[in-house]
Amino acid sequence: MIKAIVFDVDDTLYDKQPSFEKVFSDVFGLNLTDDEMNDVFANYVQQEQLAIAKSNSTSDFDLSKQEINFHSLHHTFKKFNLVGLSQATAEQFELAYAAACQNIQLFDGLTTVFNTLLSKFKLGIITNGSTDTQLAKIMKLKLHHWFTRDQIITSEEANAKKPDPLIFTLMNRKFNLRGNEMMYVGSSYLEDMVPAKKAGWQTIWYNHQQSPITDPNIIPDQTVNNREELKDLLMDLAAQV
């Protein structure tokens, strides 16, 4: 029986796409249709997730944020035959995108979802990143209304980054629960789903970018493709308790 639901933050509880689209258009000046921009954003996010997961899982492939950004842009520009990418424009994009992502808002409707879940489950957050940066995002999103400080684990304080399952084991100890009593909600297959399943948790994959499953032995328990499906599934879980 599920007794705790734990969430990723970045690209799971708020939408990066509007910030991406504005900065991408401003920096590169490309005239793309809405569908083309959706494809560009989806590919960038997929490449970013792959690079981050590989970088976090092995010290032999330790990439900086700048290198991950350039890799993701380079792959995207090559795939869609776009022009205008250089080291300089990549750096300009990275800085502007990081700044734009500070203006974040919780997905519409999640306030009601969290209010409902709070009466049924323990709630937690596991997130990669520096503690100061991630706590600032949590405050910006007003998540402190539902998640107390001792329900939050950052990779910096855990000294372990997803996809290392250790960070999930630490949450087990914090909540004094077994893995099969925990559920994780995240947007990255490699960073969220794989380590959570290895830790024995149940999972909800918020796969809004239609990313592929790369390991047939690790299948998320539930997959949703948009925020409405995610909200509905979480409310259904609460109704079953």
N, C-alpha and C positions, 0 to 999 in steps of 0.2 A: 504493500500500500504506500502510495506517495505521501510523504509528510512534509516535504520541503520542495519549493521551486526556486531555482537559482538562475539568474539572468546574466548574459553578456550585456555590454553597454553599447559599444561602437557599432553602428550600422544595424543594431537589433532593436534599440528603443527609440532611435531617432533616425531621420532620413538625411543622408549626405548628398543625395542626388541634386537637389536644387543648388546647393553651394558649388558642386562640381560643374554643373552645366554653365552657371554664370561665369565662373573663373575660366573654364575651358574656352568659352566664347570670347571673353575679354582678352585672354593671352594669345590665343592662336588665330582668332578672327576668321574661323571657318564657318561657312554657311551650310549648316547641317539641318536636316529635317528632324522632327521630334523622334521619329523611329530610329534614325541614324544616331542621334544623340543617346537614345536609350541603349543602343547596341554598344556604342563607345564606352558609356559608363559601365555597363555590365562587364565588358571585357577588361576594362581597367581594374575593376574591383576583383574579378577572378584572378587576374595576374598578381595583383597586390596580395591577395590572400595566400596564393601559392608561394610567393616569394617570402612573405612573412613567416609562414609555417615552416618552410625549409630553413630559413635563417634561424628561427628559434629552436629548431630540433637538432641542429648540428653546429658546433663551433667552427667547423671547417668551411661553413658557408654563412659567415656572419656579415650581413649587409647592413649598411647605414640606411636611414630613412631616405636620404637623397638617392642612394643607389636603387632602392626598391621603387621609388617614384619614377626614376628614369627608365628602369626595366619595364615597368607597367605601361608607361607612355610609349616607349619604343615598340613594344609588342603591339599595342593598340594602333599606332600610326601605321605600322607595317601591314597589319591585318586588313585595315580599311583603306589603304593607299592614300593616307593623309599627308599633307606637307606642312612644314613650319616648325618641326621639332629640332631643337639644338640643345646643347648643354645649358645655354643661357636661358632659353625659353622654358626648359624643364625646371630650372631652379626658380624662375619667376612664378611658374605655375604652382610649384610646391609651397612656396611662401604664401602666396595669395590663397590657396586652397586651405592651408592650415589656419590662416586667419579667419576665413569665411566659416570654417567649421566650429568656430567659437560661438557663433550665433545659432545655437541649437535649441530645438524645442521637442518635448516629448510627443510621440505620435498621438494624434487625436483619439480619444476613447480609452487610453491606457489608465487614466486616472480612475475611471469606474472599475476597470479590470483589477487594478492593484487594491482598491478598497475592498473588493469582493474576495480576492485571494487572501488578503491579510487576515480575514476572519476564519480561514480554512487551513492555511499552511504557514509554515515558517518560510520566510522569504530571504533570499541572499543574492549577492552579486560576486561574480568572479570576472576580473577584467585584466588584460595585459596593459602595461604602461606604468609610468611613474605614479607614485601614490598621490603627489600633489596635483598632477594633471588630471588624473581620473576622478579624484574627489571634487575638483573644481567642476568637472562635467556633471557629476552627480548632483551637486548643488544647483548648477544651472538648470538641470532638468527637474529640479525639485523632488528628486528621488528620496531625499532624506525624510520625507513624510511617511515612507513605507519601509525604508531600509535603514536600520541603525548602524552606527560605525562598526560594531562588532559583527555585523552580518555581511561585511564587505571584505573581500580579499583582492589585493592587487598583486601583480607579478613581482613588483619591486619588493614588497614586504614579505612575500612568500619565498623570494629567491628562487622562483621557478616560474617559467613562462609556459602558457599553453603553446604547443600541444603536449607538454609534459603532464601526465595524469596526476603527478604529485599534488598539484594545486587543488585538484578535486578531492583528494584524500584529506587534505588539510581542512576543507570545508566539512567533510564527514565528521572529523574530530570536533570542529567548532560547534556543530549542531548535535553531536552525539547521536548520529544516525548512521545506518548502513547505506552502502551504495544503492541498493535496490529500493531504498526509501526516498531517494533523491531524483529530481528531474532537472535537466539543464535546457535552457532556451538560448539558442545562438544562431548566428547567420553564416558562420564559416564551417564548411564540412571538415577541413583539415585541422583547424584550430579549436573548434568547439565540439563537433560531433565525435570525432575520432578519440580524443582523450577522455571525454565524458563516458563514452561506451567502454573504453578500456578500464575505467575506474568502476564499472558496474552500474552506472547510472542509466536511467531512462532519459530520452532526449526528444526535444522538439526542434526541428530544423526549419528556421525561417529562411527559406531558400528563394528570396525574391529576385535573385539574379539568375535563377535557373542553372546553377552550377552542377557539374556532374558528380556522381559518386565514383570515387577513384579506387575504392577498395571494396570488392563485393562481399567481403567478410564482415564489414562494418556498415550496418544499415540503420539509419535513424528510426526511432520508434514511430514518430509522427513527422510528416513534412507538410508545411504550408507555404504557399507561394505569394501571399500578400498580407498586408497588415490586418485586413478584415478577417481573413481566415485564422490568423494568429489570435486575434481577440476572441473570436467565436470559440476556438478550441480551448483557450484558457478558461473562459466562462463555463464551458461544458465540464471541464475538470472540476471546477469549484462546485458545480451543481451535483456532481456525483458523490461528494463528500457529505 
